[in-house]
Amino acid sequence: MTTKQPATPVSATSTYVFAVCRRLDPAALTDLAGLAEGFPVRGLRFGPLTAVVQHVPAAEFTEEAWQRRLSDRAALEHCARAHHEVVTAVAACGPTAPLALATLYRGDERAREALEADTDRFTAALDRIENHAEWGVKAYLPAAARTPSAPTAPAALLPGGGSAPGGAGRAYLERKRGLHQAREQHHDRALRTAEDIDAALTRLATATRRLRPHSLEMTGEKHRLQVLNATYLMPAERAKRLLDAVEDLRHRTGAEVEVSGPWAPYSFVGEV
Amino acid sequence: MTDIDQRRDAPPTHGPTTSNLADILERVLDKGIVIAGDIKIDLLDIELLTIRLRLFVASVETARKAGIDWWETDPALSSKAARNELRDENRRLRERVEALESAEDGDASSDSSSSRTKDTAGAGT
């Protein structure tokens, strides 16, 4: 790396760790901003492995600073995207275990010491995800129309209106009951669709994780409901099969199915 | 940073095909290997749902629902919510039917006609 060393005393920086990999191509790290301007994102060898790290100004990465950062929309977004950008660049070159956001040490030596203590864990994780990528799959069904055929209130009973005594009210209740049944059926269909899609993709995947589905409030979409939010660890050579299976499931279930990926295997490096 | 969202297209074979912040957050904040650092930042302290809601929710009204699980909030998918809704609705309907049936005696009380002009029960909230 030819990046000039920052002219800050060592004590003023902390070492931020993004990810762990086996070997690093330094070229993969050029032009990455990381979390702090003016500090290069670089490799740090420990035992048989390499960590991807960056010096950051210690004063800006205290616990209090993180609390502020993580509760500020713009700062949180910047930070998550910067972390993700580095992880993604490294993962493009070989098996990469992303670390949780905000893993920080007082300096390179401390980072090396702590990482070395976990070498076995990292090695196991890297073995597991070698030649794999993570793919996210979300499925949506149309949001149940609240009142597809809104039952009207019973008409006022006019003389000769033709309804049997109490008939209008009862008919109204019947219609309401029908609506409730429709809602239950919609609920069942949502669950069944989610399980069908997940089962089909799980058969192709090395491992599966279900994530919390995003509610209507979070997607901001009123017309459709997310019934499945899952993520799959797929061998690289099965990516096409996954996409074909998704296409098939779209036709078979009538659900909208969205795929995102390939991701660095964030969801499959932690404890199983 | 450009924000290209290609989720609806068939993903190419390289690079992350989503820049959807929710997708990134649920991986960057929730996942990855956790090892003890020198500077203790407990991400579990951060209520992810609250953060997400702050990101996606514009109105105060929906923000009040923060922290309630998806299954609980959507009546279409929550039998509990549906049951509660149905129970209330049934109560209102029984009152209304009673009023209507007593009105059939021919001397409709002002009470029942007013109940008839109330807006229909069960209109979505």
Contacts between the chains, C-beta under 8 A, distances in Angstrom:
chain1	res1	chain2	res2	distance
A	14	B	38	7.4
A	14	B	39	6.5
A	17	B	37	7.8
A	20	B	33	7.3
A	61	B	39	6.6
A	62	B	39	6.7
A	63	B	39	6.1
A	63	B	40	6.1
A	63	B	41	5.8
A	66	B	39	7.8
A	66	B	41	4.6
A	67	B	45	8.0
A	70	B	43	7.9
A	70	B	46	5.3
A	70	B	51	7.3
A	71	B	46	7.6
A	71	B	51	7.5
A	73	B	54	6.0
A	73	B	55	6.1
A	76	B	25	7.8
A	76	B	51	6.6
A	77	B	21	5.9
A	77	B	55	7.8
A	80	B	21	7.2
A	80	B	24	5.4
A	80	B	25	5.6
A	80	B	28	4.6
A	80	B	29	7.0
A	81	B	1	6.1
A	81	B	19	7.9
A	81	B	21	7.8
A	81	B	24	6.5
A	83	B	28	5.5
A	84	B	16	7.7
A	84	B	24	5.1
A	84	B	27	7.6
A	84	B	28	5.5
A	88	B	15	7.2
A	88	B	16	5.5
A	92	B	14	7.4
A	92	B	15	7.4
A	97	B	32	7.8
A	97	B	33	5.4
A	98	B	27	7.9
A	98	B	28	7.8
A	98	B	31	7.3
A	98	B	32	4.3
A	98	B	33	7.1
A	99	B	32	5.2
A	99	B	33	5.2
A	99	B	34	7.7
A	99	B	35	6.8
A	100	B	31	7.6
A	100	B	32	4.3
A	100	B	33	6.6
A	100	B	34	4.6
A	100	B	35	7.8
A	100	B	43	6.3
A	101	B	28	5.2
A	101	B	29	5.8
A	101	B	32	7.1
A	101	B	43	6.4
A	102	B	37	7.3
A	102	B	39	7.7
A	102	B	41	4.2
A	102	B	43	6.8
A	103	B	34	7.9
A	103	B	35	6.3
A	103	B	37	4.8
A	104	B	37	4.7
A	104	B	38	6.3
A	104	B	39	4.3
A	104	B	41	7.4
A	105	B	37	6.0
A	105	B	38	4.7
A	105	B	39	7.7
A	106	B	38	4.7
A	106	B	39	7.9
A	110	B	38	5.8
A	114	B	35	6.3
A	114	B	36	6.9
A	114	B	37	7.4
A	114	B	38	7.8
A	115	B	35	7.3
A	118	B	33	7.9
A	118	B	35	5.5
A	121	B	33	7.0
A	122	B	33	7.2
A	125	B	33	6.4
A	136	B	18	7.2
A	136	B	23	6.1
A	143	B	74	8.0
A	143	B	76	6.4
A	144	B	76	3.6
A	146	B	75	7.8
A	146	B	76	7.9
A	146	B	124	3.7
A	147	B	122	7.3
A	147	B	123	7.4
A	147	B	124	6.3
A	150	B	120	7.3
A	150	B	123	7.5
A	151	B	120	7.4
A	151	B	122	7.4
A	152	B	120	6.4
A	153	B	96	7.5
A	153	B	116	6.9
A	153	B	120	4.4
A	153	B	121	7.2
A	154	B	96	7.4
A	154	B	97	7.9
A	154	B	100	6.1
A	154	B	116	7.8
A	156	B	113	7.6
A	156	B	116	5.6
A	157	B	100	6.8
A	157	B	103	6.8
A	157	B	104	6.2
A	165	B	101	7.0
A	165	B	104	5.5
A	166	B	97	6.9
A	166	B	100	7.3
A	166	B	101	4.9
A	166	B	104	7.3
A	168	B	100	6.7
A	169	B	93	7.5
A	169	B	96	6.6
A	169	B	97	3.5
A	169	B	100	4.8
A	169	B	101	6.6
A	170	B	97	7.1
A	172	B	93	6.9
A	172	B	97	7.7
A	173	B	90	8.0
A	173	B	93	5.7
A	173	B	97	7.0
A	176	B	86	7.9
A	176	B	89	6.5
A	176	B	90	8.0
A	176	B	93	6.7
A	176	B	122	6.4
A	179	B	122	7.8
A	180	B	82	6.7
A	180	B	86	5.5
A	183	B	75	7.0
A	183	B	76	5.9
A	183	B	82	5.5
A	184	B	79	6.9
A	184	B	82	7.3
A	186	B	76	5.5
A	186	B	77	7.6
A	187	B	76	6.6
A	187	B	77	5.2
A	187	B	78	7.7
A	187	B	79	6.4
A	187	B	82	7.7
A	190	B	76	7.8
A	190	B	77	5.7
A	211	B	26	5.9
A	211	B	30	7.8
A	212	B	26	7.6
A	212	B	70	7.2
A	213	B	70	5.5
A	214	B	22	6.3
A	214	B	52	7.6
A	214	B	70	7.7
A	215	B	70	4.4
A	215	B	73	5.9
A	215	B	74	6.8
A	216	B	73	7.6
A	216	B	74	6.3
A	217	B	53	6.5
A	217	B	56	6.7
A	217	B	57	5.5
A	217	B	62	4.6
A	217	B	65	6.1
A	217	B	73	7.4
A	218	B	22	6.7
A	218	B	52	5.4
A	218	B	53	6.6
A	218	B	56	4.6
A	218	B	57	7.4
A	219	B	56	7.2
A	220	B	56	5.5
A	220	B	57	7.9
A	220	B	58	8.0
A	225	B	74	6.6
A	225	B	76	6.7
A	225	B	77	6.8
A	227	B	77	7.9
A	239	B	13	6.7
A	243	B	10	6.2
A	243	B	11	7.2
A	258	B	7	4.9
A	258	B	8	6.8
A	259	B	7	7.2
A	259	B	11	5.9
A	259	B	17	7.8
A	260	B	7	5.5
A	260	B	11	7.2
A	260	B	16	7.4
A	260	B	17	5.7
A	260	B	18	3.8
A	260	B	20	7.0
A	260	B	23	5.7
A	261	B	11	6.0
A	261	B	16	7.2
A	261	B	17	6.3
A	261	B	18	7.7
A	262	B	11	7.5
A	262	B	13	7.8
A	262	B	14	8.0
A	262	B	15	8.0
A	262	B	16	7.1
A	262	B	17	7.8
A	263	B	16	5.9
A	263	B	27	6.7
A	266	B	27	3.9
A	266	B	28	7.2
A	266	B	31	4.0
A	266	B	32	5.4
A	267	B	27	6.5
A	267	B	31	4.8
A	269	B	31	7.6
A	269	B	32	6.5
A	269	B	33	5.1
A	270	B	31	6.4
A	270	B	32	6.9
A	270	B	33	6.0
A	270	B	34	6.7
